Amino acid sequence: MAIERTLSIIKPDATKRNLTGKINAKFEDAGLRIIAQKRIHLTKAQAGEFYAVHKERPFFDELTTFMASEPVVVQVLEGEGAIAKNREVMGATNPADAAPGTIRAEFAESVGENSVHGSDAPETAAVEIAFYFSGLELVG
């Protein structure tokens, strides 16, 4: 497998409950390296720009309001097959369907408040990483 980079967001429901360290430990235990990280508080407009792909979906307003409700931790993870590995560590979007030991099985409060976001493909990862980080901030 190739070394990849992927975007990870620790969402407001998790930062509010002080779970950043526990979630990061799961990424690191899975062999992913955190090569960039910052805690930010998105505006609703910024969340809307990031999630623009979902603009026509019925949950868009709820999603952007939620993502602007508390600080988030945005980070870049790096490792072999990082995109698939991150998605495996996160677990299914619906925490009821998430495998035991995954982030969402352990920490998610609902389908909407599911603690983490991760890129779904190399092209998406590149766009999402560039949304939050300059090249100078990627220090892997």
Backbone torsions as a table, in degrees:
resi	resn	phi	psi	omega
1	MET	NA	151.8	-179.6
2	ALA	-86.5	153.0	172.3
3	ILE	-73.1	126.4	-178.9
4	GLU	-126.2	165.8	171.0
5	ARG	-123.1	145.4	179.2
6	THR	-142.8	152.4	176.3
7	LEU	-87.5	140.9	173.4
8	SER	-129.0	138.3	172.9
9	ILE	-123.7	126.8	169.9
10	ILE	-91.0	114.2	-168.2
11	LYS	-78.9	168.5	-175.7
12	PRO	-54.9	-36.5	-179.3
13	ASP	-63.3	-32.1	-179.5
14	ALA	-83.6	-40.1	179.8
15	THR	-67.2	-35.1	179.4
16	LYS	-62.6	-31.6	-179.3
17	ARG	-96.2	11.6	175.0
18	ASN	60.4	45.2	-177.1
19	LEU	-101.6	4.8	-175.3
20	THR	-54.1	-49.0	-178.2
21	GLY	-63.1	-42.2	179.8
22	LYS	-65.6	-39.2	179.0
23	ILE	-69.2	-44.4	178.4
24	ASN	-60.3	-37.2	178.4
25	ALA	-61.3	-37.7	178.3
26	LYS	-64.6	-40.9	176.8
27	PHE	-63.0	-47.3	-177.4
28	GLU	-67.1	-38.9	177.7
29	ASP	-63.2	-25.6	179.0
30	ALA	-86.0	1.6	177.4
31	GLY	93.2	10.0	177.3
32	LEU	-92.2	141.2	177.7
33	ARG	-103.8	137.7	174.6
34	ILE	-88.8	110.0	-176.0
35	ILE	-103.2	-7.4	174.0
36	ALA	-158.2	143.9	-178.2
37	GLN	-161.5	139.7	171.5
38	LYS	-156.4	151.7	177.9
39	ARG	-101.0	125.5	-178.4
40	ILE	-136.7	163.3	174.2
41	HIS	-119.3	105.3	-179.1
42	LEU	-68.9	146.5	166.4
43	THR	-84.0	165.9	177.0
44	LYS	-62.6	-36.4	178.7
45	ALA	-64.9	-42.5	178.1
46	GLN	-63.8	-43.1	177.5
47	ALA	-62.0	-39.5	178.4
48	GLY	-64.0	-38.7	177.5
49	GLU	-66.4	-44.1	-179.5
50	PHE	-63.8	-43.1	-176.9
51	TYR	-96.8	24.9	-176.9
52	ALA	-55.3	-29.0	179.3
53	VAL	-59.6	-23.0	-179.1
54	HIS	-100.3	10.0	-171.8
55	LYS	-52.9	-36.3	-176.8
56	GLU	-88.8	-1.7	-177.2
57	ARG	-85.6	151.3	-174.8
58	PRO	-64.9	-21.4	-177.8
59	PHE	-91.3	0.8	-173.2
60	PHE	-56.9	-49.2	-178.2
61	ASP	-62.8	-44.2	178.5
62	GLU	-62.0	-41.6	-180.0
63	LEU	-63.0	-49.2	-177.1
64	THR	-68.2	-35.8	175.7
65	THR	-63.5	-45.3	178.6
66	PHE	-61.1	-47.4	-176.6
67	MET	-66.0	-20.7	177.5
68	ALA	-97.0	2.0	-173.1
69	SER	-77.7	-27.1	-177.4
70	GLU	-151.2	167.9	174.9
71	PRO	-61.5	156.0	173.0
72	VAL	-125.3	162.4	172.5
73	VAL	-114.5	116.2	176.7
74	VAL	-100.1	140.3	-177.5
75	GLN	-153.6	159.5	175.5
76	VAL	-112.2	126.4	177.9
77	LEU	-105.1	143.2	-179.1
78	GLU	-131.9	143.9	176.1
79	GLY	165.5	176.8	176.9
80	GLU	-64.7	125.4	179.9
81	GLY	55.5	40.8	-171.8
82	ALA	-57.4	-35.5	-177.3
83	ILE	-65.9	-51.6	179.5
84	ALA	-66.1	-40.5	-179.3
85	LYS	-62.9	-44.1	178.6
86	ASN	-61.0	-43.6	-179.0
87	ARG	-65.6	-34.3	176.2
88	GLU	-66.0	-44.4	-179.4
89	VAL	-67.3	-35.9	178.7
90	MET	-66.5	-43.9	-175.4
91	GLY	90.0	173.9	-178.3
92	ALA	-59.5	148.2	-179.9
93	THR	-54.8	-42.7	177.0
94	ASN	-83.8	114.6	-177.3
95	PRO	-58.5	-24.4	177.8
96	ALA	-67.2	-24.2	-179.9
97	ASP	-99.4	-5.4	-175.5
98	ALA	-75.1	140.1	179.5
99	ALA	-65.2	146.1	177.2
100	PRO	-55.2	140.6	178.6
101	GLY	89.9	-12.3	177.4
102	THR	-78.3	162.5	-179.1
103	ILE	-58.1	-47.5	-176.6
104	ARG	-69.9	-34.2	176.7
105	ALA	-64.4	-37.7	-176.8
106	GLU	-85.6	-34.8	-168.2
107	PHE	-121.3	-21.5	-175.9
108	ALA	-65.3	145.0	179.1
109	GLU	-98.5	-22.4	-179.8
110	SER	-169.2	-179.9	176.4
111	VAL	-62.1	-40.8	-179.2
112	GLY	-76.4	-40.1	180.0
113	GLU	-103.3	74.0	-170.7
114	ASN	-107.0	20.4	167.7
115	SER	74.5	-31.3	-175.2
116	VAL	-145.8	156.0	171.8
117	HIS	-126.6	144.9	173.9
118	GLY	-143.9	145.5	177.7
119	SER	-59.3	150.2	-176.7
120	ASP	-106.8	-6.4	-178.5
121	ALA	-161.9	160.1	179.8
122	PRO	-56.6	-40.6	-179.9
123	GLU	-66.0	-43.2	178.1
124	THR	-64.1	-43.2	179.8
125	ALA	-57.9	-44.9	-178.7
126	ALA	-61.1	-44.8	-179.9
127	VAL	-66.7	-45.3	-177.8
128	GLU	-66.1	-40.9	178.1
129	ILE	-62.1	-45.5	-179.3
130	ALA	-65.1	-25.6	178.2
131	PHE	-63.8	-38.3	-173.9
132	TYR	-104.8	-22.8	-171.0
133	PHE	-131.7	141.7	169.4
134	SER	-86.0	162.7	178.4
135	GLY	-58.2	-32.1	179.8
136	LEU	-65.9	-21.4	-177.4
137	GLU	-87.0	-11.2	-179.3
138	LEU	-89.4	103.6	-169.2
139	VAL	-115.1	33.5	179.0
140	GLY	-75.3	NA	NA
